[in-house]
Each structure stands twice: as structure tokens, then as C-alpha cells.
Amino acid sequence: METLAQIGQNLRQARQKAYPNDTLDDFALRIGVGRATLQRMEKGDLSVSLGKYYRAATLLGLESPFRALLKPQQSLFDD
């Protein structure tokens, strides 16, 4: 669960950097969730759907690393 907490912290930092004047309510509105859901996301709560995290990542310009999640690495022996 440490990884999820780090994801939440990364989300919070990215939000504050990209939208320094937004309140939690403002940013939640931007990604189409309620304030409570955004708070859970910033804690790395697993009960929030991956789609909501993806919406936030897209808005923050972080969709590329998001797409790399769970992608198997290729080796020299792969076709």
C-alpha cells in the first residue's frame, strides 16, 4: 500500500504545481469528481476507480507514464 500512498502524494504535488490557485473543490470540478473523492485519491485510496486517476493524469499532462503502468518489459528474446 506504500505505492498507492506515493501515487496520491504525487497527484497532490502535481495538482498544486499545475493549478496553484485551485482549491480542492476547484480541481475536483476540473476532473469531474467530488471533493471527498479527490481527497481519497490524494491519499492513494484503492476504492477510487482507475478511470478517475487517469482523468486527473490527463489534465495534468501525465497520461504517458500512466499508460506505461503494468506494461511488461520486452527482453532481447521476445519476438
CYANA upper distance limits for C-alpha pairs under 8 A (distance plus 0.5 A):
  1 MET  CA      5 ALA  CA      7.01
  2 GLU  CA      6 GLN  CA      6.84
  3 THR  CA      7 ILE  CA      6.76
  4 LEU  CA      8 GLY  CA      6.78
  4 LEU  CA     43 LYS  CA      8.13
  4 LEU  CA     44 GLY  CA      5.00
  4 LEU  CA     45 ASP  CA      7.51
  4 LEU  CA     46 LEU  CA      7.88
  5 ALA  CA      9 GLN  CA      6.73
  5 ALA  CA     42 GLU  CA      8.21
  5 ALA  CA     43 LYS  CA      6.07
  5 ALA  CA     44 GLY  CA      5.02
  5 ALA  CA     45 ASP  CA      8.15
  6 GLN  CA     10 ASN  CA      6.53
  6 GLN  CA     44 GLY  CA      7.58
  7 ILE  CA     11 LEU  CA      6.63
  7 ILE  CA     42 GLU  CA      8.06
  7 ILE  CA     44 GLY  CA      6.40
  8 GLY  CA     12 ARG  CA      6.79
  8 GLY  CA     41 MET  CA      6.21
  8 GLY  CA     42 GLU  CA      4.36
  8 GLY  CA     43 LYS  CA      5.32
  8 GLY  CA     44 GLY  CA      4.71
  8 GLY  CA     45 ASP  CA      8.25
  9 GLN  CA     13 GLN  CA      6.73
  9 GLN  CA     42 GLU  CA      6.35
  9 GLN  CA     43 LYS  CA      7.30
  9 GLN  CA     44 GLY  CA      8.04
 10 ASN  CA     14 ALA  CA      6.56
 10 ASN  CA     42 GLU  CA      8.47
 11 LEU  CA     15 ARG  CA      6.52
 11 LEU  CA     41 MET  CA      8.35
 11 LEU  CA     42 GLU  CA      6.59
 11 LEU  CA     56 ALA  CA      8.43
 11 LEU  CA     57 ALA  CA      8.39
 12 ARG  CA     16 GLN  CA      6.65
 12 ARG  CA     42 GLU  CA      6.18
 13 GLN  CA     17 LYS  CA      6.63
 14 ALA  CA     18 ALA  CA      6.50
 14 ALA  CA     60 LEU  CA      7.39
 15 ARG  CA     19 TYR  CA      6.16
 15 ARG  CA     20 PRO  CA      7.81
 15 ARG  CA     27 PHE  CA      8.20
 15 ARG  CA     60 LEU  CA      7.52
 16 GLN  CA     20 PRO  CA      5.21
 16 GLN  CA     21 ASN  CA      8.35
 16 GLN  CA     22 ASP  CA      8.20
 18 ALA  CA     60 LEU  CA      7.27
 19 TYR  CA     27 PHE  CA      8.31
 22 ASP  CA     26 ASP  CA      5.78
 22 ASP  CA     27 PHE  CA      6.47
 23 THR  CA     27 PHE  CA      6.93
 24 LEU  CA     28 ALA  CA      6.47
 24 LEU  CA     35 ARG  CA      6.59
 24 LEU  CA     38 LEU  CA      7.77
 24 LEU  CA     39 GLN  CA      8.31
 25 ASP  CA     29 LEU  CA      6.66
 25 ASP  CA     34 GLY  CA      7.77
 25 ASP  CA     35 ARG  CA      5.79
 26 ASP  CA     30 ARG  CA      6.95
 27 PHE  CA     31 ILE  CA      7.03
 28 ALA  CA     32 GLY  CA      6.51
 28 ALA  CA     33 VAL  CA      5.61
 28 ALA  CA     34 GLY  CA      6.14
 28 ALA  CA     35 ARG  CA      6.06
 28 ALA  CA     37 THR  CA      8.42
 28 ALA  CA     38 LEU  CA      6.40
 29 LEU  CA     33 VAL  CA      6.53
 29 LEU  CA     34 GLY  CA      7.44
 31 ILE  CA     52 LYS  CA      7.98
 31 ILE  CA     55 ARG  CA      6.48
 31 ILE  CA     56 ALA  CA      6.33
 31 ILE  CA     59 LEU  CA      7.92
 33 VAL  CA     37 THR  CA      6.67
 33 VAL  CA     38 LEU  CA      7.22
 33 VAL  CA     52 LYS  CA      8.22
 34 GLY  CA     38 LEU  CA      6.94
 35 ARG  CA     39 GLN  CA      6.72
 36 ALA  CA     40 ARG  CA      6.78
 37 THR  CA     41 MET  CA      6.65
 37 THR  CA     48 VAL  CA      7.68
 38 LEU  CA     42 GLU  CA      6.68
 39 GLN  CA     43 LYS  CA      6.98
 40 ARG  CA     44 GLY  CA      6.92
 40 ARG  CA     45 ASP  CA      5.72
 40 ARG  CA     48 VAL  CA      7.81
 41 MET  CA     45 ASP  CA      5.95
 41 MET  CA     48 VAL  CA      7.10
 41 MET  CA     53 TYR  CA      7.80
 48 VAL  CA     52 LYS  CA      7.50
 48 VAL  CA     53 TYR  CA      8.32
 49 SER  CA     53 TYR  CA      7.49
 50 LEU  CA     54 TYR  CA      6.69
 51 GLY  CA     55 ARG  CA      6.73
 52 LYS  CA     56 ALA  CA      6.92
 53 TYR  CA     57 ALA  CA      6.64
 54 TYR  CA     58 THR  CA      6.54
 54 TYR  CA     63 GLU  CA      7.38
 54 TYR  CA     66 PHE  CA      7.59
 55 ARG  CA     59 LEU  CA      6.76
 56 ALA  CA     60 LEU  CA      6.68
 57 ALA  CA     61 GLY  CA      6.59
 57 ALA  CA     62 LEU  CA      5.18
 57 ALA  CA     63 GLU  CA      5.68
 57 ALA  CA     66 PHE  CA      7.61
 58 THR  CA     62 LEU  CA      6.14
 58 THR  CA     63 GLU  CA      5.32
 62 LEU  CA     66 PHE  CA      7.05
 63 GLU  CA     67 ARG  CA      6.64
 64 SER  CA     68 ALA  CA      7.23
 65 PRO  CA     69 LEU  CA      7.48
 74 GLN  CA     78 ASP  CA      6.69
